[in-house]
């Protein structure tokens, strides 16, 4: 889980520090979902039949499927270092910035959701989600998003987030 950036602090003595663990995950449960790559299969069947009149007949049949598997676009979310960005929502108390890198186009944008935890408690306090701008390059691309929240913590509490899901929208 990644510790969020605190925007306003109820306890000015708090300092953001310690080890920040960056997590890159994809798809549900942080595991990439990959379908089979596009494939074209050519099957050739050869049969030989011997007729009693001592003549031999050979037939060759070639069949090519008309459809191939759809290409798969992988989405890899990476948390940005909290010291390298400013939260775009001035009213939020906590925010996280992510870079979303794709291996192909996402014409409707990239969907990402985060599970937010309080004080290392495994219980999910809230789920944040957003959809990025479209990625139209056939080779994929990278886009950055921010997710933020307020009103979930008291003085001394910390929030951490982990990727729940990331995919083309």
Residue pairs with C-beta under 8 A, 6 or more apart in sequence:
1 21
1 23
1 117
1 120
1 160
1 161
1 162
2 20
2 21
2 22
2 23
2 79
2 96
2 160
2 161
2 162
3 16
3 18
3 20
3 82
3 158
3 159
3 160
4 82
4 94
4 95
4 96
4 116
4 158
4 159
4 160
4 161
5 16
5 82
5 85
5 87
5 94
5 95
5 96
5 97
6 14
6 16
6 93
6 94
6 158
7 87
7 90
7 92
7 93
7 94
7 95
7 148
8 93
10 154
10 155
11 155
11 156
14 155
14 156
16 82
16 83
20 81
20 82
22 78
22 79
22 81
23 30
23 79
23 162
23 163
24 76
24 77
24 78
24 79
25 31
25 76
25 77
25 162
25 163
25 166
26 32
26 33
26 74
26 75
26 76
26 77
26 163
26 166
27 33
27 75
27 165
27 166
27 167
28 164
28 165
30 162
30 163
32 74
32 76
33 72
33 167
34 72
34 74
35 69
35 70
35 72
36 69
37 69
37 71
37 72
38 68
38 69
38 70
38 71
39 68
39 69
40 64
40 65
40 68
41 64
41 65
42 62
42 63
42 64
43 62
43 63
44 60
44 61
44 62
45 60
45 61
45 63
46 58
46 59
46 60
46 61
47 58
47 59
48 56
48 57
48 58
49 56
49 57
49 58
49 59
50 56
51 57
71 104
72 103
72 104
73 102
73 103
73 104
73 105
73 106
73 140
73 168
74 102
74 103
74 104
75 100
75 101
75 102
75 106
75 110
75 112
75 166
75 167
75 168
76 100
76 101
76 102
76 166
77 98
77 99
77 100
77 101
77 112
77 163
77 166
78 98
78 99
78 100
78 101
79 96
79 97
79 98
79 161
80 96
80 97
80 98
80 99
80 144
82 96
82 97
85 97
85 146
87 95
87 97
87 146
87 148
88 95
88 146
88 148
89 95
89 146
89 148
91 150
92 148
92 149
92 150
93 148
93 149
93 150
93 151
93 152
93 153
94 116
94 148
94 149
94 150
94 152
94 153
94 159
95 146
95 147
95 148
95 149
96 114
96 128
96 146
96 147
96 148
96 161
97 144
97 145
97 146
98 112
98 144
98 145
98 146
98 147
98 163
99 142
99 143
99 144
100 110
100 112
100 132
100 142
100 143
100 144
100 145
100 166
101 140
101 141
101 142
102 110
102 135
102 140
102 141
102 142
102 168
103 139
103 140
104 138
104 139
104 140
105 134
105 135
105 136
105 137
105 138
105 140
105 168
106 132
106 134
106 135
106 168
106 169
107 134
107 135
107 136
107 168
108 131
108 134
108 168
108 169
109 131
109 132
109 133
109 134
109 135
109 143
109 168
109 169
110 131
110 132
110 135
110 143
110 145
110 166
110 167
110 168
110 169
111 129
111 130
111 131
111 132
111 165
111 166
111 167
111 168
111 169
112 129
112 130
112 131
112 132
112 145
112 147
112 163
112 165
112 166
113 127
113 128
113 129
113 163
113 164
113 165
113 166
114 127
114 128
114 129
114 147
114 161
114 162
114 163
114 164
115 124
115 127
115 161
115 162
115 164
116 124
116 125
116 126
116 127
116 128
116 149
116 152
116 159
116 160
116 161
117 123
117 124
117 125
117 159
117 160
117 161
117 162
118 125
118 152
118 153
118 157
118 158
118 159
119 157
119 158
120 158
120 160
125 152
125 159
126 149
126 152
127 164
128 147
128 148
128 149
128 161
129 147
130 145
130 146
130 147
131 169
132 143
132 144
132 145
133 143
135 141
135 143
147 161
149 159
152 159
153 159
